[in-house]
Amino acid sequence: MIMTLSHVALGGAIGASLRYLVQLGSLRLFGTGFPFGTLMINVAGSFLMGMLVVVLAEKGGMRLAPFLMTGILGGFTTFSAFSLDAISLWERGESWLSFGYVGASVILSLSALGAGLQLARSMI
């Protein structure tokens, strides 16, 4: 149990660091008007989750799930940040942009997870 917890903690540190770098890069590229960084992170994280769940299950790699899925992807994806971004847009009076952001995040993230599942299944 201690080893598994250590793997989750290490993965979380890696994922959180990657999230920070993506957010920083997004702010530099796109500015602060729309939370593109969080959107990209949630879509990419969903895609990777779809890929990993298939690959780990099919290849007998579930022992890596705590490190990869709970740790790295759990630290990388930003659903709580997504929620804050959506409410911030709403509170700034940009209700339609907030709705668009929520809709795009949900639809693109679910689509990305499905695409990850399909791609991984086609490769195995």
HELIX and SHEET records of a PDB file:
HELIX    1   1 ILE A    2  PHE A   30  1                                  29    
HELIX    2   2 PHE A   36  GLU A   58  1                                  23    
HELIX    3   3 MET A   62  LEU A   64  5                                   3    
HELIX    4   4 ALA A   65  ALA A   65  1                                   1    
HELIX    5   5 PRO A   66  LEU A   73  3                                   8    
HELIX    6   6 GLY A   74  PHE A   76  1                                   3    
HELIX    7   7 PHE A   79  GLU A   91  1                                  13    
HELIX    8   8 SER A   95  MET A  123  1                                  29    
END                                                                             
